[in-house]
Amino acid sequence: MNRILIVEDEPKLAALEADYLKAAGFDTHVIGDGAEVVDWVRAQAPDLMLLDLMLPGRDGLEICRDVRAFSDVPIIMVTAKVEEIDRLIGLDAGADDYVCKPFSVRELVARVRAILRRGRAPVSAAGLILDEQAHRAHLDGRPLDLTPVEFRLLRVLAASPGRVFPRERLLERIYEDHRVVTDRTVDAHVKNLRRKLEEVRPGEELVRSIYGVGYKLEL
């Protein structure tokens, strides 16, 4: 289940967006204070963010620029600013789409679905290439024979190299059916993934364990 972060300081509108998105099969989380957004995104890695521009605590454009410094999470700006220059500034800051108030919530949900269906470009960093559409992974030009769970695990880690992901967050991202499993399950998948990566780069521990926290990828 995709998690959508709703950044909106109007409680009624935020609740309306959350209700429609939940009815469409999405998990949602609402934040009304701009000062809380960047840290939450860094810790929780949502699948998409609906971002209002006029927020208490911090401006939406600043939030967008800061998030883009470490994440490629799709961002739809939702705002009362309707001038073309405002839309251009928002898109230039890193937004993927722009919706002006007032708007149809059904259309907003449709845009969320369209962006998530579009998928993201293949991840490419320091010799690692992940092609999500083809479900193929290569390291230093050599194919990695990964299971679907291992591919999703590597995809999450590779989206933000150097960032530590808690075990519980990794569990949410690698099991699409949200089955009940333990932290030891993640450890087992990491062990298998490490082994396959080390076949290409012997002696290098690319997936590092951070004691008491989780795992990160270092390329």
N, C-alpha and C positions, 0 to 999 in steps of 0.2 A: 504494500500500500504506500503510495507516494505521500510524503509529508509536505504540506503547504504552510509557509509562514505568512500570516496576515499582519502587516504592520499598519495599523489604523487606530487613530485616537478617538474616533466617533464610535462609541460602544454599540449603537444600534446598527450602523453599517457593518461594523466588524462581525457582529453576531449574524447578520443576514448573509454576508459572504461565507462565513463558516458553515451555516446551515446548508446552503446550496452546495458547497464543496463536499461536505460530509454526505449529502444525499447522492452526490455523483461518485462516491467511493473513495474520497480522499481523507487523509488524516490532517487535522489542522491545529495550529497553535497561534494565539493572538498576542501581540505586543503593542501597547499603546504609547510607550515612551521611547523616543528615538535613541536615547542614551543607552538602552539595553540591547539594541539590535545586533550590533557587530559581534559582541562577545557571544551572544546566543547562536548566531550563525556559525561562528568559528567552532563552537562546542558541539552543535547538533547537526550541522550539515544538512539543511532541508533540501528537498528536491526542487522547490520553486518558491519564490518570494513575491508577494503582492505588497508593494511599497508605496505608501502615501508620501507626498513631498512635504506637506505642511504638518510638522510634528512637534510636540513639546520635547524638550531635552536636546534634540539634534535634528538638523535638516536632512531630508531624504536624499538630496544630491550628495551630501558628504557621506552618508551611509553607503550609498551605491558605490562611490569611488573607493571607499575603504574596503568594502566587501570584494570588489573586483581585484584588489591587490592580493587576495589569497584564495579566491573561490570563483568557479565558473557557473555557480548556481543561476538558473534563469531568473530574471527579474522583470516583473511587469509593474510599471509605475502607474499608480492610481491617484489622480489628482484633479483639483478644481481648476488648475491652470490650463487654459485652452489655447493660448497663443502658439503659433508655429515655432517661435524661437524657444519657448519653454519645452516643447516636445523635442526639438533638436538638441537642446542642452541635456535633457534627460537621456536621450539615446547616446549622445556623445560621452556621457558619464559611465555608460556600460549597460544601460537597460536593454532588454530584448524586445519589449513592447511597451505601449503607452496607451492608457485608457483614461478618458476625461469624464469627470463627474458632470451631470448625472449620467449613469450608464445602466444598461441591462445586466443584471447579475447572471442571467443565463448566457449572455454573450461573453461575460468575463470567464465563466466556467469553460465555455467552448474554446476561448483563447488559451486557457491553462492546459486543456487537453491537447490542443494543437501543438503548443510548444513542447510538451512532454513527449508527444508522439514523434516530433521532429528529431529528438535525440540530440546528442552532442557530437561534435567532431571527434575523430580518433585522438586519443590521448597520446602525445608524443613528448618524451622527456628523457634525456641522457641515455639514449639507446633503447628505450622501452617504447613500443608502439602497441596500443590497444585499439582495435577496430570493433566497436560495439555492434555495428550493423552486421558484420560478418562473424562476430564472436571469435575473433582470432587475436592472439597475442604473440609478439616477437620481442626478443631481447638481443641486442647486438646483431640483428639480422637473422637470428635463429628462432624457429617457432617454439613456443611453449605449449606443451600438451596439458592444458588445464581443464579441470572439470568446470561445469557451469558455476558452482559455488566458489571455486578458486578464482575464476575469472572475475566474478562480481567483487570478491574480496580485494583482488589486485586493482580493480577499477576504482574502488572507493579510496584505497590508499594512494593510488597514483594521481588522483584528482587534486590532491594537496600534499605533495612530497614534503616531508619534514614535520607535518602536523600529526599530533598524537590523537588517535581515535580510541575512545573507550570501548571495551569489549561489547557492552550492551548496545552501543550504537552500530557497531559492525554487525552484530546479530540481526538488527533490524534491517540492514541494507542487503545482507547476503541471502536471507531466506525470504523469498517473495511471498510464500504462503503463510509467513509469520507463525510457523510451528514453534512449540515450546521446546527450547533446547537450553543447555547450560553453557557457562563460559568456557568450560573444557572443550566444547565443540569448536569454538573459535580457535583455541590453542591447537587443536588437531589439524584444522585446515591451514593454519599458519605454518605448522611444521611441514606439511606436504608442499605448500607453496614455496617455502624456503628451499626445500630439497631441489625442486625443479629450477629455481632461479640459480642455485649454486652449481647446477650442472653446466650452466652457461658461464657463470663467473665463479670459479672455484675459490674458496677461501673468503668470499665476501658475504657478509650478513646484511642483505639489502632490507629485509624486514626486521626491524629491531623492536625488542620488547622493553617497555618502560614500566618498571616494577610498580605494581599497584594501580596502574592507570590503563594501559592498553598497548597499542602497536603503532609504529610509524614506518614509512618507506623512505629510505635514503639511497639515492641513486648517484 
